[in-house]
């Protein structure tokens, strides 16, 4: 349905900020600091973040051009049935998994902060997030933006306390470990936000134009993420761990760390809820968005409560690299001005499936080019399948 009330970029920047200021971004910085030092680390971070922001913005532009959320954008290429029976379940599973993973960590921190058992903290956090999302995308985006700003303040204060007695360089200056260290780091950073990049149309479908998408990508994702990746690298180099909570516990200020963790996951969890609900709307057309919120929240909270988060990491990693390969198929169709004319467009599904399989396989083999390879394979297989099957 055409959008009648277009939004300016700052009204939809919250979910982007939630990804840029997540504690997992700090963990990513700590991870790449183990094999990249000095200017190489900064270069790897900048290259990876530019690539991720470009991928997320490109997908977001599709939502703006078509005034459609991810489900409708996918249906243009996969066909309405292909989108409903393949893309929607994949996205729903991703969002439930990420909601459970993020809520388990945030709820544990909230429990420590307010002195209640971990599972009680999880339930409280999940209920608050569901309450915010219940009031719609405007309220959700504003809440995510406020939480992101508060997370930045807490991170800055925590970093000051953590480094109060530190002397010497903030980043190691010796050579990196291995000739592929920078490429690996770029792949890790892109992989961190790849799942979000697939669903950016959910947050750009009612923006005024591509310029607004670019501003969201720059100020909501790229700049905050660069800062948090560098902070994580600095903590790893100077303290031996990226985990700000652990460092602040050592210096006697754990409350700041717990607040940082609880607020830091807010934007990510809210975007998980919204996109999960959109996916369930596609799966169950007769159900409302709020019904989708309830299903996503209930199943994700159940995962968080049974402490399944550690065992979800391989699944979430594979999905984060396999699912975004659909972006290549969507953009190939956009450039060729091709739309599905059948309920299921097999060439697009074959392209996505081949790219996703290659991306996931290379990810499990710890290859740094997993996502780029998956994107290329998806585009090539989709194009070749189109030629073989003729006009659609």
C-alpha positions in Angstrom: 0.0 0.0 0.0 1.4 3.4 -0.9 2.8 5.5 2.0 0.9 8.8 2.6 2.8 10.1 5.6 6.5 10.1 4.8 8.9 10.4 7.7 12.2 12.3 7.9 15.3 10.2 8.6 15.6 11.0 12.3 12.2 9.5 13.0 13.4 6.1 11.8 17.1 6.2 12.9 16.5 4.5 16.3 16.7 0.9 15.1 20.0 1.7 13.2 21.4 3.3 16.4 20.4 0.1 18.3 22.7 -1.9 16.1 25.5 0.7 16.2 25.5 0.9 20.0 25.0 -2.7 21.0 27.4 -4.3 23.4 28.0 -6.9 20.7 29.6 -4.2 18.7 32.1 -3.7 21.5 32.7 -7.4 21.5 33.3 -7.3 17.8 36.0 -4.6 18.3 37.6 -6.7 21.0 37.6 -9.7 18.7 39.3 -8.0 15.8 41.9 -6.3 18.2 43.3 -9.8 18.8 44.7 -10.0 15.3 44.9 -6.4 14.2 46.8 -3.6 15.8 47.3 0.2 15.4 46.4 1.7 12.1 45.6 -1.7 10.7 42.8 -2.1 13.2 41.4 1.3 12.4 41.6 0.6 8.7 39.9 -2.8 9.1 37.1 -1.3 11.2 36.5 1.6 8.7 36.4 -0.8 5.7 34.1 -3.3 7.4 31.7 -0.6 8.6 31.6 1.1 5.2 30.8 -2.2 3.6 28.1 -3.0 6.1 26.5 0.5 5.9 26.5 0.3 2.1 24.8 -3.1 2.2 22.2 -2.0 4.8 21.5 1.3 2.9 21.2 -0.5 -0.5 18.5 -2.8 1.0 16.8 0.1 2.7 16.6 2.1 -0.6 14.5 -0.8 -2.0 12.0 -0.2 0.8 11.9 3.5 0.1 11.6 3.1 -3.7 8.7 0.6 -3.4 7.2 2.0 -0.2 7.2 -1.5 1.2 8.5 -3.5 4.1 10.8 -6.4 3.7 8.0 -9.0 3.2 6.6 -7.1 0.2 10.0 -6.4 -1.2 10.8 -10.1 -1.1 7.5 -11.0 -2.7 8.4 -8.9 -5.7 11.3 -11.3 -6.4 10.3 -14.6 -4.8 6.6 -14.4 -5.6 3.9 -14.0 -3.0 3.8 -17.7 -2.1 7.6 -18.0 -2.2 7.9 -15.0 0.2 5.3 -16.3 2.5 6.5 -19.9 2.8 10.2 -19.4 2.6 11.4 -15.8 3.3 8.9 -15.1 6.1 9.7 -18.3 8.2 13.4 -17.7 7.8 13.1 -14.1 9.0 10.8 -15.1 11.8 13.2 -17.8 13.0 16.1 -15.2 12.9 14.1 -12.6 14.9 13.0 -15.1 17.6 16.6 -16.4 17.9 18.1 -12.9 18.1 15.4 -11.7 20.5 16.1 -14.6 22.8 19.8 -14.2 22.7 19.8 -10.4 23.3 17.1 -10.6 25.9 18.9 -13.2 27.9 22.0 -11.0 28.1 20.0 -7.7 28.8 17.7 -9.4 31.3 20.6 -10.9 33.3 22.2 -7.4 33.5 18.9 -5.9 34.6 18.5 -8.5 37.2 21.9 -7.6 38.6 21.1 -3.9 38.5 17.8 -4.1 40.4 18.8 -7.1 42.5 16.3 -9.7 41.3 16.9 -13.3 40.0 18.1 -13.5 36.4 14.9 -15.0 35.0 12.8 -12.3 36.7 15.1 -9.8 35.0 14.6 -11.5 31.7 10.8 -11.4 32.0 10.8 -7.7 33.1 13.0 -6.7 30.2 11.0 -8.6 27.7 7.7 -7.2 29.0 9.0 -3.6 28.8 10.3 -4.1 25.2 6.9 -5.6 24.2 5.1 -2.7 25.8 7.2 -0.2 23.8 6.8 -2.0 20.5 3.0 -2.3 21.1 2.6 1.4 20.5 4.0 1.3 16.9 7.1 2.1 14.9 7.2 5.8 15.8 7.4 5.1 19.6 9.7 2.1 19.0 12.2 4.2 17.0 12.2 7.1 19.4 12.7 4.7 22.4 15.6 2.9 20.6 17.2 6.3 19.8 16.9 7.4 23.4 18.3 4.1 24.7 21.2 4.4 22.2 22.1 7.9 23.4 22.0 6.7 27.0 24.2 3.8 26.1 26.7 6.1 24.5 26.8 8.2 27.7 27.2 5.1 29.9 29.9 3.7 27.6 31.9 7.0 27.8 31.6 7.1 31.6 32.6 3.5 31.9 35.5 3.8 29.6 36.8 6.8 31.6 36.6 4.8 34.8 38.2 1.8 33.2 41.2 3.7 31.8 41.6 6.1 34.8 44.9 4.6 35.8 46.1 3.5 32.4 49.3 4.8 30.9 50.8 4.0 27.5 49.3 3.5 24.0 45.6 2.6 23.8 46.1 0.3 20.8 48.9 -2.2 20.3 51.4 -1.2 17.6 52.9 -4.5 16.6 52.2 -6.2 13.3 48.9 -8.3 12.9 48.8 -12.0 13.2 48.6 -13.5 9.7 48.4 -12.0 6.2 44.6 -12.2 6.1 44.0 -10.5 9.4 42.5 -7.3 7.9 40.2 -9.2 5.5 39.1 -11.5 8.4 38.3 -8.4 10.5 36.3 -6.8 7.7 34.3 -10.0 7.3 33.6 -10.2 11.0 32.2 -6.6 11.1 30.0 -7.1 8.0 28.8 -10.4 9.4 27.9 -8.7 12.7 25.2 -6.5 11.0 24.4 -8.6 8.0 21.1 -9.9 9.5 20.0 -6.3 10.1 20.9 -5.2 6.6 18.4 -7.7 5.1 15.4 -6.2 7.0 16.1 -2.5 6.7 13.0 -1.9 4.5 11.0 -2.5 7.7 12.4 0.8 8.9 12.7 2.7 5.6 9.5 2.0 3.8 7.9 5.3 4.9 11.0 7.5 4.5 11.0 10.4 2.1 13.8 9.1 -0.2 17.2 7.5 -0.5 18.9 10.5 1.1 17.1 9.8 4.3 18.2 6.2 4.1 21.8 7.3 3.7 21.6 9.6 6.7 20.2 6.7 8.8 23.1 4.5 7.6 25.7 7.2 8.4 24.6 8.7 11.7 22.6 5.7 13.0 24.9 2.8 12.1 28.3 3.8 10.7 29.5 6.4 13.1 28.2 4.8 16.4 29.5 1.4 15.3 32.9 2.8 14.5 33.1 4.3 17.9 32.0 1.2 19.7 34.3 -1.1 17.7 37.2 1.1 18.6 36.2 1.2 22.3 36.0 -2.6 22.3 39.5 -2.8 20.8 40.9 -0.3 23.3 39.5 -2.2 26.2 40.8 -5.5 24.8 44.3 -4.0 24.4 44.5 -2.2 27.7 42.6 -4.5 30.1 42.7 -7.9 28.4 38.9 -8.0 27.8 36.4 -6.1 25.7 33.7 -6.7 28.4 33.1 -3.3 30.0 31.0 -4.9 32.8 34.0 -7.1 33.9 36.3 -4.1 33.8 34.0 -1.9 35.9 33.5 -4.7 38.4 37.3 -4.7 38.9 37.3 -0.9 39.7 34.2 -1.1 41.9 31.6 0.4 39.6 29.5 -2.5 38.3 26.2 -0.7 38.2 27.3 1.4 35.3 28.2 -1.8 33.4 24.9 -3.4 34.2 23.0 -0.3 33.0 25.1 -0.3 29.8 24.2 -3.9 29.1 20.5 -3.5 29.8 20.2 -0.3 27.7 22.6 -1.3 25.1 20.5 -4.2 23.8 17.2 -2.2 23.8 17.4 -1.0 20.2 18.3 -4.4 18.9 15.6 -6.2 20.8 12.9 -3.6 19.7 14.0 -4.1 16.1 13.8 -7.9 16.5 10.3 -7.6 17.8 9.1 -5.3 15.0 10.7 -7.4 12.1 9.5 -10.6 13.7 6.0 -9.3 13.8 6.2 -8.2 10.2 7.3 -11.7 9.2 4.4 -13.2 11.1 2.0 -10.9 9.4 3.2 -12.4 6.1 3.0 -15.9 7.5 -0.5 -15.4 8.9 -2.2 -12.7 6.8 -5.3 -12.7 9.0 -3.4 -11.9 12.1 -2.5 -8.4 13.2 0.9 -6.8 13.8 0.3 -7.0 17.5 -0.4 -10.7 17.3 3.0 -11.0 15.6 4.6 -9.1 18.4 3.1 -11.4 21.0 4.3 -14.5 19.2 7.8 -13.2 18.6 8.0 -12.0 22.2 6.7 -15.1 23.8 8.9 -17.6 21.8 11.9 -15.4 22.2 11.4 -15.0 25.9 11.0 -18.8 26.3 14.4 -19.2 24.6 16.0 -16.6 26.9 14.5 -18.3 30.0 15.8 -21.7 29.2 19.3 -20.3 28.8 19.7 -21.5 25.3 21.7 -18.5 24.2 25.2 -20.1 24.1 23.9 -22.9 21.9 22.2 -20.5 19.5 25.4 -18.8 18.5 26.3 -21.2 15.6 22.7 -21.1 14.3 22.6 -17.3 14.5 26.0 -16.9 12.9 25.0 -19.1 9.9 21.7 -17.3 9.5 23.4 -13.9 9.6 25.6 -14.9 6.7 23.1 -17.0 4.7 19.9 -14.9 4.9 21.4 -11.6 3.6 22.4 -13.3 0.3 18.8 -12.6 -0.7 19.9 -8.9 -1.0 21.9 -9.8 -4.1 18.9 -11.5 -5.7 16.6 -8.5 -4.9 19.1 -6.0 -6.4 19.7 -8.0 -9.5 16.0 -7.9 -10.1 15.8 -4.2 -9.3 18.5 -3.4 -11.8 16.9 -5.6 -14.5 13.4 -4.3 -13.5 12.2 -7.8 -13.1 9.2 -8.8 -10.9 7.8 -12.1 -10.1 4.7 -13.0 -12.3 4.1 -16.4 -10.7 3.2 -17.4 -7.1 6.7 -18.9 -6.7 9.7 -17.7 -8.7 12.1 -20.6 -8.6 15.1 -18.8 -10.2 15.1 -16.3 -7.3 14.8 -19.0 -4.7 17.6 -21.0 -6.3 19.9 -18.0 -6.3 19.1 -17.2 -2.7 19.5 -20.9 -1.6 22.8 -21.3 -3.5 24.3 -18.1 -2.1 23.1 -18.9 1.4 24.5 -22.4 1.3 27.9 -21.1 0.2 27.9 -18.3 2.7 27.0 -20.6 5.6 29.4 -23.3 4.6 32.3 -20.8 4.3 31.3 -19.3 7.7 31.6 -22.7 9.4 34.9 -23.2 7.7 36.0 -19.8 9.2 36.6 -18.2 5.8 36.7 -14.3 5.9 35.0 -14.0 2.5 31.9 -16.0 3.4 29.4 -13.2 2.9 30.9 -11.7 -0.3 31.1 -15.2 -1.8 27.5 -15.9 -0.9 26.3 -12.6 -2.4 28.1 -13.3 -5.7 26.9 -16.8 -5.9 23.3 -15.8 -5.2 23.4 -13.1 -8.0 25.1 -15.4 -10.5 22.9 -18.5 -9.9 19.7 -16.3 -9.9 20.7 -14.7 -13.2 21.6 -18.1 -14.8 18.4 -19.7 -13.6 16.4 -16.8 -15.1 18.1 -17.4 -18.5 17.5 -21.1 -18.4 13.8 -20.7 -17.5 13.0 -17.9 -19.9 11.0 -14.8 -19.2 8.8 -14.7 -16.1 
